[in-house]
Amino acid sequence: MAALIGARLADHVKSVLHIEDITFWSNSQIVLQWLSTSKQLKRFIRNRVTEIRKLTNTQEWRYCPTKDNPADLLTRGLSVSQFEKNTLWFNGPEWITDTSKWPSWKPNDTTVLLTSTDIEDSSTADNEIDNQQGIHQIVQITRYSTLSKLLRITAYLLRFIRNCRSPILQRNKAK
């Protein structure tokens, strides 16, 4: 999710500031593997990876070891005085400005062990809707004058969807 948020933010900043070259850094080898793989991923992951690929060039993504990731500093239990003295937070890793010293990472099949439970059956995936929209695409909240009306209509809609997915004998009846 962080990679997707970063890709969205970078896309916006690039368009506003007219920046052409950008480098994305991730300390997650799993995310980098997902971005570089052609294997079938679970729907949730696949949707996010697809959007990241649309917004960025996968060649722009690089690996940052966790020990060199400034974003992880606060998770390491640093005191305020230690944090103030830490140059990693303010300057980034020492190697960041010299591309020849950038950490290398190459995707491979052993980085992420995909099991059969991680790979979604493509026949099932074809029968489902790929373009997942929020409920706001179905229920237009501006059409309702009160919250209680909106909640009631939303509840009816969710019951309808649940009943459509259930066998006839297991459907909920209106009271």
HELIX and SHEET records of a PDB file:
HELIX    1   1 ALA A    2  LEU A   17  1                                  16    
HELIX    2   2 GLN A   29  SER A   36  1                                   8    
HELIX    3   3 ARG A   43  LEU A   55  1                                  13    
HELIX    4   4 THR A   58  GLU A   60  5                                   3    
HELIX    5   5 THR A   66  ASP A   68  5                                   3    
HELIX    6   6 PRO A   70  ARG A   76  5                                   7    
HELIX    7   7 VAL A   80  LYS A   85  1                                   6    
HELIX    8   8 THR A   87  ASN A   91  1                                   5    
HELIX    9   9 GLU A   94  THR A   97  5                                   4    
HELIX   10  10 THR A   99  LYS A  101  5                                   3    
HELIX   11  11 SER A  122  ASN A  127  1                                   6    
HELIX   12  12 ILE A  135  GLN A  137  5                                   3    
HELIX   13  13 ILE A  141  ARG A  143  5                                   3    
HELIX   14  14 LEU A  147  ARG A  165  1                                  19    
HELIX   15  15 ILE A  168  GLN A  170  5                                   3    
SHEET    1   A 2 PHE A  24  SER A  26  0                                        
SHEET    2   A 2 TRP A  61  TYR A  63  1                                        
END                                                                             
